[in-house]
Amino acid sequence: MPWNPDQYHKFQAQRAAPFEDLLHMIAVRQGLRVIDLGCGTGELTARLAEALPDSNVLGIDSSAQMLAKARPYVRPGLRFEQADLATIEGEWDLVFSHAAIQWVDDHAALIPHLWSLVAPGGQIAIQQPANHDHPSHVYAREIASEEPFRTALGGWVRVVPVLPMDRYAQMLFDLGAEDMTVLEKIYPHVLENADAIAEWTSGTLLVPYFERLGDLRESFMEIYRARLRETFPGSPVFYPFRRMLFAARRAP
Ligand SMILES: C[S@@+](CC[C@H](N)C(=O)[O-])C[C@H]1O[C@@H](n2cnc3c(N)ncnc32)[C@H](O)[C@@H]1O
């Protein structure tokens, strides 16, 4: 998928809050072996490495464009590789992922796979958006199902693989997880207007639509912006963003 790091970075400040929350869910120990799944442009991976004393951190991502921006952060104890989080193998004391696993299908299979990467006594800590019922997401699906976009997309609509949070709790329990925390939180963002919501989703949710829409991208965006303006006519606009965070420990 052709990620655009510059577009993604426009809302970097707003993404820091869930990262800090997830960081607080980690039991910090000296010298942890850490993997950051879907590390993107690497600044949060660098922040993670900084917060974990003497850690050895590997950030992986499937996007060469995003990883190109991560290069300046490389130092002893922090490196990056291009890899798929759905198939990566190995063993880590901390399996960490921030705003990435929502891009991988079939979470009923993914969570056991991610758990298999956790060393005995190790931890898993994951954050993913769970905002798919917000109009910003609903409109994207709606417009994709209307002509001429439906034909251009060959009927494709992004199906969000995120499950209700009790399913993650159940999967972790079934896998033998201990010290489990599973929660959802609304991150309250105040944006200038409805167009700013479209600007935000252009760097994330809409990326796979753009990839497939070709020349129809701008007309898709015009309709998308118009629908958001109708729903959120004022300024500023409140953008409540629901995210799911979960962490657990594997028995030693
Ligand atoms: C929204 S960005 C999050 C980046 C970073 N973790 C952050 O919070 O800023 C999602 C990232 O997940 C990556 N990604 C999506 N599917 C992936 C996969 N199957 N394997 C590895 N990375 C993936 C994308 O390339 C993208 O960089």
Ligand as a Chemical Component Dictionary entry (heavy atoms), coordinates in Angstrom:
data_LIG
# 
_chem_comp.id                   LIG 
_chem_comp.type                 NON-POLYMER 
_chem_comp.pdbx_formal_charge   0 
_chem_comp.three_letter_code    LIG 
# 
loop_
_chem_comp_atom.comp_id 
_chem_comp_atom.atom_id 
_chem_comp_atom.alt_atom_id 
_chem_comp_atom.type_symbol 
_chem_comp_atom.charge 
_chem_comp_atom.model_Cartn_x 
_chem_comp_atom.model_Cartn_y 
_chem_comp_atom.model_Cartn_z 
_chem_comp_atom.pdbx_ordinal 
LIG C1  C1  C 0  -0.897 4.104  10.899 1  
LIG S1  S1  S 1  0.753  3.608  10.609 2  
LIG C2  C2  C 0  1.418  3.489  12.253 3  
LIG C3  C3  C 0  2.892  3.738  12.311 4  
LIG C4  C4  C 0  3.489  3.869  13.722 5  
LIG N1  N1  N 0  3.389  2.637  14.481 6  
LIG C5  C5  C 0  2.814  5.006  14.465 7  
LIG O1  O1  O 0  2.049  4.748  15.375 8  
LIG O2  O2  O -1 3.060  6.163  14.083 9  
LIG C6  C6  C 0  0.505  1.912  10.184 10 
LIG C7  C7  C 0  1.755  1.237  9.698  11 
LIG O3  O3  O 0  1.505  -0.163 9.623  12 
LIG C8  C8  C 0  2.218  -0.662 8.510  13 
LIG N2  N2  N 0  1.670  -1.964 8.131  14 
LIG C9  C9  C 0  0.454  -2.238 7.607  15 
LIG N3  N3  N 0  0.317  -3.559 7.375  16 
LIG C10 C10 C 0  1.490  -4.138 7.762  17 
LIG C11 C11 C 0  1.975  -5.472 7.762  18 
LIG N4  N4  N 0  1.216  -6.481 7.336  19 
LIG N5  N5  N 0  3.232  -5.699 8.209  20 
LIG C12 C12 C 0  4.007  -4.671 8.644  21 
LIG N6  N6  N 0  3.596  -3.390 8.662  22 
LIG C13 C13 C 0  2.353  -3.120 8.232  23 
LIG C14 C14 C 0  2.056  0.414  7.465  24 
LIG O4  O4  O 0  3.015  0.305  6.446  25 
LIG C15 C15 C 0  2.190  1.677  8.297  26 
LIG O5  O5  O 0  3.504  2.152  8.347  27 
# 
loop_
_chem_comp_bond.comp_id 
_chem_comp_bond.atom_id_1 
_chem_comp_bond.atom_id_2 
_chem_comp_bond.value_order 
_chem_comp_bond.pdbx_ordinal 
LIG C1  S1  SING 1  
LIG S1  C2  SING 2  
LIG S1  C6  SING 3  
LIG C2  C3  SING 4  
LIG C3  C4  SING 5  
LIG C4  N1  SING 6  
LIG C4  C5  SING 7  
LIG C5  O1  DOUB 8  
LIG C5  O2  SING 9  
LIG C6  C7  SING 10 
LIG C7  O3  SING 11 
LIG C7  C15 SING 12 
LIG O3  C8  SING 13 
LIG C8  N2  SING 14 
LIG C8  C14 SING 15 
LIG N2  C9  SING 16 
LIG N2  C13 SING 17 
LIG C9  N3  DOUB 18 
LIG N3  C10 SING 19 
LIG C10 C11 SING 20 
LIG C10 C13 DOUB 21 
LIG C11 N4  SING 22 
LIG C11 N5  DOUB 23 
LIG N5  C12 SING 24 
LIG C12 N6  DOUB 25 
LIG N6  C13 SING 26 
LIG C14 O4  SING 27 
LIG C14 C15 SING 28 
LIG C15 O5  SING 29 
# 
